[in-house]
């Protein structure tokens, strides 16, 4: 406990003594009330939600929809032939292929088959996903404005390709709060695939809170002995002493906030309190000794290796089981500009079994109906070859005009939505185009939030996840 003389000058002795008594023992309560107030002030949720929580399996780098989800006989028929100019039109391509003299069609790297009652075509590189075809909705008409990774991954995660905006998970934390006071509403896990290694870099701003209060930013859960940075007490400080330090610090911060009305001060108190509670909740979360062997058989042997995609999928289930609102996995390695024939199968081996296992595991535990699961990246890949089509060195460039993402659980109707032309290049029916704005509007809707009303005042504007352009909810995929 500090001496009164150590308190900064902006607090006089009487003001400090007047506030400290009412602050002790009420810090955790004020933290929770702050979160509840932020959600209640929005009137959220606006309607009955279909889902209570989200697991977003983000495949960073741009998985090839051509190879994995959108195979069709026309691609084999036209393999090696030039992509027609009328199909490519004025679509921008990256500087990596804009100078190519030829744009030969490259057929899928593996065969596939129609799966489930809806007959969804899925690649044979995804045998486990094929088995859960009746649980997923495959959207083949996704569209983004960006053609390079950084703006594209920023756009799909924050609703804008410009920096400084709040991430999807932060919006959900702000609007709906947490179901567990001992864990953050938004947790993030990272993994590197065996496709392209290293993959595209992942920046912490992708789970940042932007202009929203900082307590709503994602918390990174790392593999290893120290899952959350700076969670442990300082050397020589036990838990009782730490509690006393936090109470004193909270009293100072609350006095400061009353005089300066800085909302970030309350967010700081909330962060300290959450860290204190996580000292006990995180070790329990990451200790997998209570998981039976059957769990690891379901997710695959890699689930026993901390930091792997499979292990992160298992942790995602454990997190939502404990009430975490939004869990996001970032899995790198999908940016396959060359050696697609070797890199793509390896990347699928990383993700296929664990992704399907997550759906099965959630369903077995009665969690799937209330958990929205999303699998996809920032864009797709070109149907034409990047590099020599022969010799095993060919890859695919970025393609945002039409690509695929699948969703499951949480109010989603199994089947497929949207389609592409014979070259997987354009959306066949423009009315079925699902822009990133529409996709995010649909996610919000499934969680009971109206994208038109759900906003935050900042710099004279009512900021929204979907931005200022019109967005629509894709009602056809909602059960």
N, C-alpha and C positions, 0 to 999 in steps of 0.2 A: 504494500500500500504506500503511495507517495505521501510526502508531507504536503500540508496545505501550501507551504511556501514554494513548492515545486510546480504548482499549477500555473499554466501560462497566464500572462497578465490580463488577457481578455476576460477571464472569469474573476470576479471579485469573491471574497471569502463568503459573503452572505449568499450570493447566487449559487455558488458551488454547493454549500451545505444544504441549501433549500432544494436542490435537485437530486443530490446524491442519494438521499434516503428513499425517495420515491423510485429511483432507478434500480437499486439493488433488488435482485430477485425478480425483476419484471422485464429483463432484457430479452429473454427468449420469447416472452409473450408479445412484446412490441414488434419483434421481428416477424412473428407469424401474422400479427394484425396488419402489418404493413403490406404483406403479400396478399392477404385477403382483401384489403381495401383496394389494391390495384386491380384485382379481378372484379370485385363488386362494382366499382365505379364505371366499369365498362358495360355492366348489365350482362356479362357473359356467364354461361353460354346463352345465346339468343334463341336457340331452339333445341329440341331434344337431340343429343348427340348420338351418332351411330357407333362412335369409337371413343374410348377414354384415354388412349395412349397410342404412341407411334414408335415403331422401330424402323429406321431408315437405313437400309443397306446400300450405302452410296458407293458405287463402283467408279472410282476416280480414273479419268483418262479417256473415257468414251468407249464402252463395249460395242463391238460390231453387231448391229442388229441384222446385217446381211447374213452373217454366219450363224448367229444364235437363234434368232426369232422370226426371220422373215424370208426363209428360203422358199424358192418357187422354181418350177421347171424352166421358166424363161431364162434364168441365170445360167443353168447348164447349157441351154440351147445357144446362148449368146457368149459363152465363155471365150475370151480372146478377141472378140469383136469390139470395134470402137463404140463407145457410148454415144448414142445419137445426139447431135447438137440441140435438137428440139427438146430433148429430155433434160439436158443440162441447163439449157437456157442461159440466163444471165446470173445464175447462182454463183456467189463468190466462193473461191477456194483459197486455201492458205498458200503462202509463199513457198511451201514445200513441194507443191505439185503444180502451181500455176504456170510454171515454165516447161512442163512436160509437153512433148510433141504429140504424144498419143495418150488416150485414156481407155485402155482395154478393160472390158468387163472381166471381173475375177469371180468365179463361182464360189459358193461356200466351201470352207475348208473341210467340212465333214457332211455326211448325209444327215437326214432328219426324218421325222415322221409326225403324222397327225396324232395328237394325244388328247385323251379325255373325251367327254361327251360332246364338247364343242369342236373337237378336231383341230386344236391349236397346233400349228407346226412348231416343233422345238428340235433343236439340233441334237444329234447323238453325243455331242460333247457335254450335254446336260442330262444324263440318264436319270439322276435323282429328281431334277425339276420335272422331267417328263412324267414321273410317277405322281406328282401333286398337281398336275394340269387342271384337275377339276376344282382346285382350291384357289386358283389365281385368275386375275383379269389381266390380259395382255393388251396394252395400249400400243398400237403400231403407228399412231399418227401424231406422235410428240413433235414439237417444233420449238426451236430456240433462235434468238437473233444473233447469237455469238458464234464465231467459228474458231476461236482460239481458247485454250484451256482456262486461263485466268479469268477473263470476263465471263466465260460460260459457266464455270463452277461457282463464281460469285453470283451470277444471275439466278441460277437455279436454287441456291441456298439462301439468298437474301431478297430475291425479287428484283434486283437491279444489278447491272454490271459495274456500277460505280461503287467505290469503296465507302465505308462508313454507315452502311445500313444494317438493320437488325436481322439476324438469321431467323429462319423458320422456327427452330427450337426455342429461341428467345421469345418470339411472339407468343408461342403456346404457353411458355412459362409465365409470361406477363398476363396473358388473358385468363388462364385456367389455374395457375398455381401448381402446387405439388400435392400428391396424395400421401406423401411420407415426409414428415418434418425432419427426419434424420438423413435424408439424401436429397441432393439437388433435383430440381425438376427436369434438368437437361444435362445428360451425360454423353461424353464422346469417347470413342475408342478408335485406335488407328492400327492398320496392319499393312504390310508390304507383300505383294504377290510374287509369284515366281514367273510371271509373264515378262513384262519389261521391268528390269531392275537396275537402277532405282526408277520408280515411277515419278509422275509429276509431283512436285512439292505440295504439301498441304499446309495452309496457313491458319493460325489460330483465329484470325478475323472471320473465318467461315462459320465459327460458332460463337462469334461475338454478339454483344447486345446492341451495338451501334448507339442510337440515341435513346434506347430504352434504359431504365435503371440497370446498373451493372450487376445487380444480384441475379439477373435473368440470363446472363451469359452461360454458355456451356462449360462444364467442368470436365477436363481431360482425365480419363482413368487409364493410367499407364500399366504396362506389365512389369513384373519384378517386385522387389521387396518394398518399394516406396510408390504405391499406386497413384497417390495424389500428392503433388509437391507441397512442401511447407505445412504438412498436416501435423507432423510430430511436434511435441513440446520442445522448447529449447533445452539443451543439456543442463541437468541439475534441477529442472522444474517438474514437479509431479502434477497429477491431474487436479488435486485440491488447490495447489498454488496457482495453477493456470486459471481455474475458475475465479479465484479472487482477482487476478490480473484483468480478466475480461470484464468483471463487474465494474472495476474502477475505470477501465478504459471506456466502457459503455456510458458511465456517468459523465465523463468528460465529453464524449462525442455527442450525447443527447443535449447537454448544456450548450455546446457549440451550435448544434442544429437549431435550437430554439431561438438563438440570437441571429443566426445567419440564414435560416430556412433553406439549407442546402440538402436536397434529397439524397445526394450521394453519401452524406454522413450516415443516414439511416441504413443505406445499402451496405456501408462498411460494417456497421454493427451486425447486420444480418449475416454478412460473410464470415465474420469472426465466430458467431454463434453456430453457423452451419459447420464450420471447420471443427469446432469443439465436439459437436454431435457425431461428425463423421469419423472421429478417432475411434469410435466403437462400431459404427455401422459398416465402414469400408472393409476392415479385416474380416468381418463375418461374411460380407458379400463375396469377396475374392477367394475365400477358403472353399475349395471345391471338394473337400473330403466327404461332405455329406451327399455328393452325387453318386448314384449307383453306377456300376460298370455298364449297365444298359444305356445310360445317357451318353457315355463316350462311344459306345458302339453306334448309336444313332447319329451323333455329330461327326464321328470319324476320329481316328487316332490323333490327328493334329489338335483336337480339342484339349488334349493334355499338355500342349505346349503353350505357355503363356505368351500372349501377343500375337498368336496366329489368328487368322480370320475365323476359324472354327471355334477357338477359345472365346473370341469376342462375341460370336453369335450366342454361345452358351451364357456368357455374362449378360448379354442383352436380355435374354429370357429371365435371368435372376433379377435384373434391375426392374423390369416391368412387373415382375412378380411381387416386388417390394414397393411398388407404387411410383416408380419414376415415370414422369409424364412423357418424355421424349428421349429416345436413345438413338444416337447416330453413329454408325460404323463407317469409317472412310477406309476403303481398300484400294491401294495403289497398284498400278501395273497394267492397265488396259490401253495405254497409249502405244499401240502396236503399228508403227509406221514401216517396219521391216520384219522379216522372219515371222510373219503371222502364223505360218504353218506350225512353227515350233512353240511360239509364245502363247498363242491362244489356248491350245489344249492344256498347257500347264496352269494358266490362269483359271480355267474352268475347274481343274482339279482342286484348286484352292477353295473355290466358292460353292460349287454345285451341291455337294452332299450337305454341308453345314446350312446353306440357305434353305434347302428342302426340310432338313431336320428341324430347323427353327419353327417352320409352319406346323409340322407334325407334333412337335413338343408343346407348342402353345395350344393346339387343339386338344391334345390329350389332357392338359391341365385346365381346360375350360376357359382359357384366356384369349383364344383367337377371335372370338366374336366381338370382343371389346378392344382388340389391339389391331391397329392398322399397320401392316408390313409393306414396305416399299423397296423394290430392287431396281436400280438403274443408275446411269451416269449423266454427265452434263450434255452429251450429244452422242451420235452414232458414228459410223464410218462410211466412207465412199464405196460404191459398188465397183468403181474402177481401181486398178492396181496402182500403188505407189511403188515405183521401181520396176525392175524387170519381172514380167509375169512368170518367167521360167527360172529354174535354178533354186527355188526355195527361199529367195530373198525378198519376195514381194510382201508389201504391207498395204494398209489402207489409210487414207488421209481422214481428217475430221469431216463430219457431215451433220449439219443441224436442221436441214430442211424437213427431214422425216426420220424419226428413230423410235426405238421401242423401250418401254418400261413396264414392269409388272407390279401389281398390287394384290394384296390378299387380306382377308379378315376384315374387322372393323367396318361393316356395312357395305363391303364391296361385292358386287355380283360377279361370280365366276364366268369366264368366257373370253371374248376378245372385243376390241373396239377399234375402229379405224383400219385403214389398209393403205398400202402404197402401190405405185404403178409396177410394171413388169421389171423395173430396174431398182426398186427399193429407193427411189430418188425423191419422188414427190408424193404427197398425200393424194390418194385417188379422189376422194370426195372432200373438197375444201371445207365443207360444213362440219366435217368430223375432225378438223385440225385441233389438236390440243396444245395450245401455246403454254409456255411455262406459267404465265399468269393464270390460265384456266386450271392448270394442274394444282397450283398452290391454293386457288380459290376452292377447289374441290376438297383438298385436304382440310382446310379450315372448316368447310361446311360439315364434313364428316365428324368433326369434333365439336359441332354446335356453334360455330362462329360464322358470322356473315362478313365476307370480305369487304363489302361496301361500308359497313358500319364499324368494323373493327379497326381502329386507327389510334394514332398517338400524335399529339400536337408538338411540332418541332419546327423552328425557324419559320413560323407563320403559315405552315401547311399542316393538314391532317395527313400524316404519313401512313401508308398502308403497305402491307406485304405485296399486294398485287399492283401497286403503283397507280398512276393516273389514267392509264388506258383501260378500255372496257375489258372485263374478264367475265367468264361464265363458269358456272358449276356444271360438270359433266354428269347430268342426272342419269344418263343411260347406263352408267357403270355402278350405280348405287342400288343396293338391294331394297 
